[in-house]
């Protein structure tokens, strides 16, 4: 619930941001759409950061975060964004959307990993052996 508030807050202040930005009409339209995309990205980023960077690491499973980030970023998002931008000549907003999909793509895998409790490791084992 709390994660959704950051996205909603960004959406709520978007009109003020647009009002006080001295941009051309086209740039203002880009910014408006990018703020909407960013507010959705913010929800995924909040959940993933809490789980991957906080809970999984505290449970002794930092490897999952590394693998998850590497796959979504370097195998899915960056190649897709590059193809969209340089080969398909997609509009700027489409490329921006693709490049911001990493958090939403990995969200189901992160949530599933969280619910399966595979991230709980015995991190005191080495200490007990000493």
C-alpha positions in Angstrom: 0.0 0.0 0.0 2.7 2.4 1.0 4.5 1.8 -2.3 1.5 3.0 -4.3 1.5 6.3 -2.4 4.7 7.4 -4.0 3.3 6.8 -7.5 0.1 8.5 -6.6 2.0 11.5 -5.1 3.9 11.9 -8.3 0.7 11.8 -10.3 -0.8 14.4 -7.9 2.0 16.9 -8.3 2.4 16.4 -12.0 0.1 19.3 -12.9 2.2 21.6 -10.8 5.4 20.3 -12.4 4.0 20.8 -15.9 2.6 24.3 -15.0 6.0 25.6 -13.7 8.2 24.1 -16.4 9.2 26.4 -19.2 9.1 23.9 -22.1 7.8 23.8 -25.6 4.4 22.3 -26.2 5.9 19.1 -27.5 8.4 18.8 -24.7 5.5 19.4 -22.2 3.6 16.5 -23.7 6.6 14.3 -23.5 7.1 15.3 -19.8 3.4 14.6 -19.0 3.6 11.1 -20.5 7.0 10.4 -18.9 5.6 11.4 -15.4 2.8 8.9 -15.8 5.3 6.2 -16.8 7.6 7.1 -14.0 4.7 6.9 -11.4 4.0 3.3 -12.5 7.8 2.5 -12.5 8.0 4.0 -9.0 5.6 1.4 -7.6 7.6 -1.5 -9.0 10.9 0.0 -7.9 9.6 0.5 -4.4 8.5 -3.1 -4.0 11.6 -4.6 -5.7 14.0 -2.4 -3.8 12.5 -3.4 -0.5 12.4 -7.1 -1.3 15.7 -7.5 -3.2 17.9 -4.9 -1.4 16.4 -5.3 2.0 14.6 -8.6 2.8 16.4 -11.0 0.5 19.9 -9.7 1.5 18.9 -9.7 5.2 17.9 -13.3 4.7 21.2 -14.2 3.1 20.1 -14.3 -0.6 21.8 -11.5 -2.4 22.5 -13.7 -5.4 18.8 -13.7 -6.5 18.8 -9.9 -6.8 22.0 -10.0 -8.9 20.6 -12.6 -11.3 17.2 -10.9 -11.5 18.7 -7.5 -12.2 21.2 -8.8 -14.7 18.6 -10.8 -16.7 16.0 -8.1 -16.8 18.4 -5.2 -17.5 21.0 -6.7 -19.8 19.1 -9.5 -21.6 15.6 -8.0 -21.9 15.4 -4.2 -21.4 18.6 -2.8 -22.9 18.5 -5.0 -26.1 14.8 -4.3 -26.5 15.3 -0.5 -26.0 18.2 -0.5 -28.5 16.2 -2.4 -31.1 13.2 -0.1 -30.6 15.4 3.1 -30.8 17.9 2.3 -33.5 16.3 -0.3 -35.7 12.6 0.3 -35.4 13.0 4.0 -35.0 10.2 4.0 -32.3 9.0 7.3 -30.8 10.8 8.7 -27.8 8.0 7.8 -25.5 8.0 4.2 -26.6 11.7 3.8 -26.0 11.4 5.5 -22.6 8.6 3.1 -21.7 10.6 0.0 -22.8 13.7 1.2 -20.8 11.5 1.6 -17.7 9.9 -1.8 -17.9 12.7 -3.6 -15.9 11.1 -3.2 -12.5 7.6 -4.3 -13.7 9.1 -7.3 -15.7 10.9 -8.7 -12.6 8.1 -8.0 -10.2 6.3 -11.3 -10.6 9.5 -13.3 -10.2 10.5 -11.3 -7.1 7.1 -11.7 -5.5 7.1 -15.4 -6.2 10.6 -15.8 -4.7 9.4 -13.9 -1.7 6.3 -16.0 -1.1 8.4 -19.3 -1.5 10.8 -18.3 1.3 13.8 -19.5 -0.7 15.6 -16.4 0.4 15.8 -17.5 4.0 19.3 -18.8 4.5 21.2 -19.8 7.7 23.6 -16.9 7.8 24.8 -17.8 11.3 26.3 -21.2 10.3 29.8 -19.8 9.6 29.8 -18.0 12.9 28.9 -21.1 14.9 31.7 -23.1 13.2 34.4 -20.7 14.5 
